[in-house]
């Protein structure tokens, strides 16, 4: 049985997570912008970052559009984290590539594809775990 927190506590915890997430993403971006990091690494890593941001946004939209009641309300409280990720990806693009863009879009897409595969595997694993929990509750 899930534990329900008051709305203010839930919003506050999600705001704190959003600030920490944005800070970590920006710290990583500024580290990648140093001259000792090869351009290929920047491009591949940005592709992974962009795909992760895409998955965060899609997951948020899925929850807001398809969940009902308390589950939908709780998902709305994650909006600050989604906004933090989206802004951080945009800032990362600007810091790493400026107006010129990446030298090799193929490396950006390779990084994105790698992260999407990781996300797919994680999603399948979560689905299997969810089904396993449902089956264990049904068998009681």
N, C-alpha and C positions, 0 to 999 in steps of 0.2 A: 504494500500500500504506500503510495507516494506521500511525502511530507510536504504540506503546503505552507509557504512562508507568507507573511504579510506583504502586500504589494510594495510598500516603501522599501522593505528589506530586499525584496527580489530586484527591484529597479536599482537600488544602491549597489548591490553585488554585481549586477551586470554592467553598471557604469564603471565600477572599479576594474572589472575585467577588460572593458573596452579601452580604458586609459593604459593599462599594462600592455595589452596587445598592440596598440598603436605605438607605444614607446619601443617595444621590442622590434617590431617591424621596421621602424625608422632607424633604430640603432644598427640593425643588420644592413639596411640600405646604405647608410653612411659608411659602414665598414667596407661594403662591396665597392664603394666609389673610390677607394684608395688605389694608388698607382701599382701597388704590388699584387693586385687582384687582376688576373687576365680578363680581357673583354669577353672571351668565351664563357667564363664562369659567371660573369654578370648577366649575360644574356640567358643562359640556361636557368640560372637561379631566378631571374625575373619571370621567366616562363612558368616555373613552378609556383611562384608567388601569385601570378595572375590566375592560374588555374585554381589554386586554393581559394583565392578571393571569389572566383566564379562559383565554386562549390558552396561556399558560405552563403552567398546571396541566393542561390537556387534553393538551398535547404531552408533558409528563412522564408522565402516566398512559398515554398511547399507547405510549411507549417502554418503560415498566416492564411493561405487560401483553402487548405484542406482539413485543418484541425478544427475541432468544435469546443465550445465552452472554456473550461479552465486551461486546457492545453493550448488553445489559441491565445488566451490572455497571457499565459506564461511566455509564449513564443514572441509576443510583441515586445516584452521586456528585453529581448536580446537585440533589439534594433540598434542600440548604441554600439554594440560590438560589430554589427554588420556595417554600420556607417564608418567606424574606425578602420575596418579592413579595406573598404572601398576607397576611402581617402588615402590610406597608406599606400595602396597599390598605385594610385595616381601620382602621389608624391614620389614614390620609388621610380616610376617611369621618368618623371622630370629630372630627378637627381642623377639617375644612371645614364640617361640617353639624351636629355635636353630636347630641343626641337628637331634634332636630326634623326632621332629614332635609332633603333639597334642596327648594327652593321649586318647581322645575319638573323633574319627572321626564322630561318630553319632551326637555329639553336633555341630560339624562344619557343617555337612550336614543339621541339623535342622535349624541353623542360616541362611545358604544359602537358604534353602527352604522358610523360612520366608521372606527374602528379595526378593526372586523371586516372591512371592505372592504379596508383596507390589508393585514391579515393574509392574506386570501384571495388577493390579488394576489401577495404575497410567497410564499405557499405554492405557487401555480401556477408562479411563476418557478423556485422551488427544484425542483419536480417536473420541469420541462422541462430544467433544468440536469443533474439526476440522470440522466434518460433519455439526454441527450446524452453524458454521460460513459460510461454503459453501452454505448451504440452505438459510441463511439470505441474502447473496449476490445475489443468484439466484432469490429471491423473490422481489428484488427491482424493 
